[in-house]
Amino acid sequence: MPQSLSFLSGQLNEWRQAGTYQRLRILESESAAMSRFDGKEVINLASNNYLGLTTHPKLREAALEAVRRYGVGSGAVRTISGTMKLHMELEERIAAFKNVEASVVFQSGFAANAGTVSAILSPEDHIVSDELNHASIIDGCRLSRAKIHVFPHKDVAAAERILTELDSAPGHKLLISDGVFSMDGDIARLPGLADAAVRHGAIMMVDDAHSSGVLGRNGRGTIDHFGLHGKVDIQVGTLSKAIGVLGGYVCGSRDLIEFLYHRARPFLFSTSHPPAVAAACLAAFDVLEQEPERIDALWANTRYFKQGLAQAGFRTGESETPITPVLTGEARLAHELSRKLFENGVLATGIAFPTVAKDKARVRTIVTATHTRAELDRALEVFRAVGKEMGLVR
Ligand SMILES: *Cc1c(COP(=O)(O)O)cnc(C)c1O
């Protein structure tokens, strides 16, 4: 380590002493309900692979076929020569699925959020943002240099008060929220937010990363779940979670999408997806329409596992989705719980500041459609035993 960077080592040592230093766990098998990490076969409650699509035979086959026909790379950014027919097909497919005019795919959900907010807003504009919005939204807001007004979590009245104060201010206003919040698993009060946006002439934007493939008809997301078609101007989704592959997308009017072609910096300055990624994503949308039983299984497992954790006496917060946090409060306890779960064959990651507030550390669990009842029972047994040992439950 060069002397100029020695302050980084100091910080790492502090984290080691505080028990919040995290080593990366190495996945040595497929990402599935049971996976091998660091040489150990464990029940995987730490992926976003909600529907088990990371290993679906139709997605695998589509990816392999695309590699054979089109190779492994697109060769350029979208605006130069890297727009393949598969990219356009995928975007048309997503737009039809989401019932909007058009869609554009980015390299990741992160790039979709950060690239879109920073492209459409300028320093004279205003953003009204939920305090628990995803980091990619926060970065997009910062990059836009618009004025950022944060409202308390899910507080529609507070959001509207800010919008009212801004009524006479010049500039555009953007009201922005996650659909499902990634650390707590609760759902935004979108009908109230969408109405407030209309009343105050604000742009309404929703990030559906954790709800695409999970909520709404065939996994169409929170806008479909609440029947808000036509009331949300910009919908973001990810292809990296329930879809099982990689990428993010923005849905909205044709002009919004064409504007992003011209101004969204990750679209303009970063190479497009390999053809295999686009082809696998296309196959995933087929699966969403043809195998709705996967979503039913996801929700049945969700109800079962949540009930088991609650019966054991764990504090699980306000979750309404397959994301269920097990709250420990202190960061050290979250990491200790995670470590002991792993020793007993369950992977669930400890999450602490700065990802969540300092007193809200937790182990986050996410069940998938492909966990068996036996696996969930075993995981609950381990949670109970370790929870007792640590004094988290009686
Ligand atoms: C995961 C996540 C993203 C980022 O998606 P990637 O495709 O993994 O980059 C964006 N927003 C929210 C709310 C997320 O949970």
The ligand as a Tripos MOL2 file, in Angstrom:
@<TRIPOS>MOLECULE
LIG
   15    15     1     0     0
SMALL
NO_CHARGES

@<TRIPOS>ATOM
      1 C1        -31.0240   -3.3570   -6.8800 C.3       1 LIG1
      2 C2        -31.6560   -2.0400   -7.0360 C.ar      1 LIG1
      3 C3        -31.2790   -1.1930   -8.0710 C.ar      1 LIG1
      4 C4        -30.1090   -1.5020   -8.9570 C.3       1 LIG1
      5 O1        -30.3710   -2.5180   -9.8550 O.3       1 LIG1
      6 P1        -29.1450   -3.2670  -10.5760 P.3       1 LIG1
      7 O2        -29.7520   -3.7760  -11.8160 O.co2     1 LIG1
      8 O3        -28.6800   -4.3200   -9.6460 O.co2     1 LIG1
      9 O4        -28.1060   -2.2270  -10.8320 O.co2     1 LIG1
     10 C5        -31.9700   -0.0110   -8.2410 C.ar      1 LIG1
     11 N1        -32.9840    0.3340   -7.4140 N.ar      1 LIG1
     12 C6        -33.3670   -0.4550   -6.3960 C.ar      1 LIG1
     13 C7        -34.5010   -0.0420   -5.5220 C.3       1 LIG1
     14 C8        -32.7180   -1.6620   -6.1660 C.ar      1 LIG1
     15 O5        -33.0830   -2.4270   -5.1420 O.3       1 LIG1
@<TRIPOS>BOND
     1     1     2 1
     2     2     3 ar
     3     2    14 ar
     4     3     4 1
     5     3    10 ar
     6     4     5 1
     7     5     6 1
     8     6     7 2
     9     6     8 1
    10     6     9 1
    11    10    11 ar
    12    11    12 ar
    13    12    13 1
    14    12    14 ar
    15    14    15 1
@<TRIPOS>SUBSTRUCTURE
     1 LIG1         1 GROUP 0 **** ****
